[in-house]
Amino acid sequence: MAVFAVITARGPKWDPAKGIREQRDWDAHADWADRLTGEGVIVLGGPIGGDRADEVALLMVECADEVTLRSTFATDPWAATGVLRIKEVRPWTLWLDSR
């Protein structure tokens, strides 16, 4: 399996007046992410800090390839409703791994 670093960002339907857990369809998005984590697709992930206001989360993802990753992430309820989008996908060669 290939490993990728995925950065997600606010989509056009992100409500800047609300926190992440108050966004539309939070429960459906959380269920989707929990399922992928249980399947081992999402290895690590969570909100990311920094000075880029549009960025939401950084994820470590194991997937066959980027095409499969993108099609899997397209099933996220937040992607379907425009709350969240993939900003960047980068192949990641792991040299250190305590798992």
Secondary structure, 3 states (H helix, E strand, C coil): CEEEEEEEEECCCCCCCCCHHHCCCHHHHHHHHHHHHHCCCEEEEEECCCCCCCEEEEEEEEECCHHHHHHHHCCCHHHHHCCEEEEEEEECCCCCCCC
